[in-house]
Amino acid sequence: ARVVVLASGSGSLLQALLDACEGADYPARVVTVVSDRAGVGALDRATAAGVATAVVRPAEYGDRVVWDAALADAVAAAEPDLVVSAGFGRLLGEAFLARFGGRTINTHPALLPAFPGAHPVRDTVAYGVKVTGATVHLVDAGVDTGPVLAQEAVGVEPDDTEDTLHERIKVVERRMLVETVAALARHGATVTGRGVNIP
Ligand code: GRF
């Protein structure tokens, strides 16, 4: 399967996918990495792996709607089977989802529906819960609200900071993302209501 990854940060989750794609029997290949920001680690990691990159900066477009359509065009140019949002800093809009909804997944460092939004690990530590985790879900028009594909719990330690906890969650995210992409590449996912079971 041809995979396009959307990433805006250091790209350690992207790196896990890039590493998995080195495997001869891994059923997916990252064909392009697209960011909304130039100069981020994810773009360097893609280039180091010989993977094409594209930057679609909101500042270069009149408004969100125009930017969203431009992002969709950039992704479409790579002819993806699957789009993976791995630390992408912006919400995907109507035009994007019209073209790639149902085959766009996101990874979120919390057990959705708990702690959605832009700072889930900070919110998790602030709330004082004892268990959190990671979620991989299909992207829909809401904020972190799409059908859940995979989840795994991560314990919160008393002395955890946002950073120490986030690093431990990312270890789980990397493995879950690699596994979920492989499962989708092999079997696809029919969305049957809320819970999605990949055969
Ligand atoms: C991940 O925890 C992802 O769930 C969140 O941002 C982080 C990206 O990490 N949205 P990295 O840039 O891949 O290291």
Residues whose N, C-alpha, C, O or C-beta is under 5 A from the ligand:
A	BS01	GRF	G9 S10 G11 S12 L13 L14 A86 G87 F88 T107 H108 P109
